[in-house]
Amino acid sequence: MTEHVPTQQLQFFVTAEAPCPYLKGKQERKVFTHLPFANAASVNDALSHAGFRRSQNIAYRPACEQCAACVSVRIPVDRFVANRTNRKIINRNADLDRFVVDPVATDEQYDLLKTYLAARHPDGGMNEMNGSDFMTMVEDSTVRTHIVEYRLRDRNGKLGTLVGFTLADLLNDGLSLVYSAFDPEMPHRSLGRYAVLDHLHQARTINLPYVYLGYWVQGSPTMDYKSQYQPLEGLTLFGWQPIQP
């Protein structure tokens, strides 16, 4: 007799309404689920394709009743061609070394994050994050994730100064950028945009078709920049479709 083993079902929950961090005067609500321990990577893949984002071992997406401004977006790697501005950013950062490291939080990363948040997102909720919270953000994960560090090249063979880092997940069809932070005192480098361009290069190198950027929110000072990467695909009621701002 064949023994039947029940398959664990995901349970989804909805948060209470809270002020939207992207659009003033709006309220946000999210639907979320806990990623299972056994097959978290494959579940994270499927949920990412459905517009969810990962935070530690939770996957979430907006579920606002009166607003649909948050659009999950991704860049099709093979169709992306760097324009003149992008090429300048790449050349401007040619003196940086890139290191792909395990998802282990360091004091150096945390100090850079706090400096970045204080300068770019002084009113954001992440400003309350302490070292333990940052460790949990980076290390509390059962999916395929890693950190990419960007450092100034040291002419003496030593490890250069950390100027940026990105926490990224490896999906079955792309790289998903979970969170990035960079030195706010180097605006001429456009380090945030450089990180995206570099992940496009990484995805192309390992033959992955997409780079997932999270949510594009038209009209949001902190999220609208994602429309600068073209071509861009957004998740709609009809699946992933090309979008133009």
Salt bridges, closest charged atoms under 4 A:
ASP45 OD2 - ARG144 NH2 2.72
GLU65 OE2 - ARG29 NH1 3.31
ASP95 OD2 - ARG189 NH2 2.79
ASP97 OD1 - ARG153 NE 2.87
GLU108 OE1 - ARG151 NH2 2.80
GLU149 OE1 - ARG151 NH2 3.03
ASP169 OD2 - ARG54 NE 2.67
ASP173 OD1 - HIS49 NE2 3.02
ASP198 OD1 - ARG98 NH1 2.54
GLU233 OE1 - ARG74 NE 2.88
GLU233 OE2 - ARG79 NH2 2.99
